[in-house]
Structures are given as C-alpha cells and as structure tokens.
Amino acid sequence: MSPHVLILGGTAEARELAAALVARPGTRVTTSLAGRVARPGALAGEVRVGGFGGAEGLADWLREHRVDALVDATHPFAETITANAARAASATGVPALVLRRPGWRPGREDRWHPVPSLAAAADLLPRFGSRVFLTTGRMGLAAFAHLTDHHFVVRSVELPEPPLPPHTEVLLARGPFTVADESALLREHLVDVLVTKDSGGAATAAKLTAARHLALPVVVVRRPPLPDGVQAVPDVAGVLDRLGLSPS
C-alpha cells in the first residue's frame, strides 16, 4: 500500500516538499492549506483547504485517511497549528516532523532589536520615530492599532483586516524582493524603523539588507518556541532523509 504523507502547508518549503514527494513513485501526498490566501499557487499531489477542528479533528483525519507521516511545514509563526499537529501525532502514533527554514541572523552592522511578540514590538516603536515599515503579515495589525501618532506602511499579499492603525498605507505585493527595490521603498516612504517577524528564508530578506545599508533600526519579533519534544528539520532534503525517501 502506498505511504500517505500529509503536509500542513502554506510555505515555499511545503510546495517544494510536495513536489519532491510526488516525484517518488508510490507515495501519496496531501497538502492541507488553511485557506487564508484566496489564490494559492498550484501544488503537486492532492490538496485540501480549511481547518481540521483542532488537534482532535486533525487526529480523526489522520486515522480516517490512513496517514503514515505528518509534516508540519506551516509558517514559523503558526503556533496554534504546530501545537495541534504535535498533539494529533502523539494521540495517533503517526510519525511527525516540523519543517522550518532557519531564522535570520544579524550581522555586525545590523541594528536589530529582538522582541518576543507583536505587542512588545509596538511598545518599542516610540523610541525610533514615527514612520514605520510594517511587514508582519495582515493578521496581527491589531497590536499596533493604538499607535495614533505613527504612520504605518504595511505590506501584505492580501488586504489586511481591521482593526488597523489609524494612519496606515497598504502596499499589496508578494516577494521575492530585491535589495534595490527595498532600499527605494524605504527612502520613498521616509521610513524610520522596520518591523518584521523572523520568518527566515531569502524571499523577504532583502529588506534587512536594505535597512542595514540605510542604518535603520529593525524590530525583529522572535519565533515562538516549538512544543516540548518537537525538533525542527531545516530543509526538504532533511525531511526526505527522515522519511527514508532520500535519493539513493
């Protein structure tokens, strides 16, 4: 019987993993998407959209669909999904892995200010000026809504949902971005400070390089910790190796 791998997706790594698994004869692949992006790109293998109903619902799905391995390849800040995946895997005995690209690391010339949460980032902003380039995603803007004296330039793939800061300018765009483009954006909008999550990866890292070149401070929201006993695999090759599906 073909092994069935469920990928909790939504990242470039999840897409890469699905393609790699589908290329291996006899492997059934299902990628689950939360459904927050209206037009996701094409994915190899089977695709389902929507939630499972928490850890218990995911555990039921794993049993019903005879899943042999679960790979959590969601965004590094999808804390609830990762916790539910760990609980469901434990409840069912299904082997589970977390695929997480490495986080960013500051260089000597970077002016980074790490914080544990979006709320902490908002608390820090009055130190750095009033014009903020905010690239933390469209779901967490409520943490900044009380900052009435700041002007926010918000970049998002889709329109953000309220509540928003009262002075917000929305830029709809999807990476990857170049250093030249990011530098031009920071200059054009007279940005005083960049706020970002430590998402890792190359697709959106150019903004950090641009901020370094312009000597701008960067408030970096640290990743939430993984559930107890859960370890991350940094790349697709590592997942394939752990699943016993590496090329011979």
Helices and strands as residue ranges (DSSP letters): E 4-8, H 12-22, E 28-33, E 46-49, H 54-64, E 69-72, H 79-92, E 96-99, E 111-115, H 118-124, G 125-127, E 131-135, G 141-144, E 151-156, E 168-172, H 179-188, E 193-197, H 206-213, E 217-221, E 232-233, H 236-242
